[in-house]
Amino acid sequence: MEPILLYLLLINLFTLIIWGYDKQMAKKNSQRISEMRLLLLVFFGGFLGGILGIVIFRHKIAKRIFILKFTGVAVLQLVLLRFVLRILWE
């Protein structure tokens, strides 16, 4: 498997797990993971894991500002990923 694909698989799996963990902590009113860290996971390749976390756990769907930030970070990440893949495979 290509290293970049393995990385993307792992970061998305990790992002999904973190999203689920944060949802559980929210239910318990316990220490939470900051939105900045969640967005950083998305930025570093965890876009699909973040989407799945939103859908599966219904986490952060009521916070419109977070969804806007998530979308902005995801678009930026996808644009950067396109450039990286273009450089690697040319």
Buried (B, 14 or more C-beta within 10 A) or exposed (E): EEEBEEEBBEBBBBBBEBBBBBBEEBEEEEEBBEBEEBBEBBBBBBBBBBBBBBEEBEBBEEEEEBEEBBEEBBEEBEEEBEEEEEEEEE
